Amino acid sequence: MTYDDERRRLLSGPAPGESPGGAGTITFMAWAPEPTMVLNRVREALFAVMDGSADGWPDHEEWLRLLPRWLVEAAAPERSAEDVAASVAAFRSMSAEERAVAETQPWALSEWLYAMQPVEREWNWWTGSVGGASARVEVAVPGSPVALGALEFLLRAAGATEIDDDR
């Protein structure tokens, strides 16, 4: 799928009869005091990524200018390559419960940007809506397993206090 397709779905959802292809969709429920704000912020960040990378992938300083301030401020401090390697090694040795807690921690902006590059991102926006105290986000995925941590960080940075998905 192209950024043009994703942009259209961000604005108006899938076209009648449009199919996600691949393995279908994964649905996230993001609970928040202001679920409409969460959904609007996620869309804002995705538009910034698509618009900002239309002519190539910007450097880190340019991303700081292009991305919404709330996202930049929600990111964890940048880490050295050694710190990242140590965190990955520690993560691999964690129990499932420990991993679940670790996965809720903020990402450094450079790590999130890496995961959002077109060659790295394995999901595309399909549709989103708000109902009650939650925002519902569906993303199209090519197969399983699929890396969705960047989306989960984005949902939390946008204001979600709890996230569930149907994987």
PyMOL commands that set and color helices and strands:
alter all, ss='L'
color gray80, all
select helices_A, chain A and resi 3-12+35-52+60-66+69-74+81-92+96-102+109-116+149-157
alter helices_A, ss='H'
color red, helices_A
select strands_A, chain A and resi 24-31+124-131+134-141+162-165
alter strands_A, ss='S'
color yellow, strands_A
deselect
rebuild
show_as cartoon
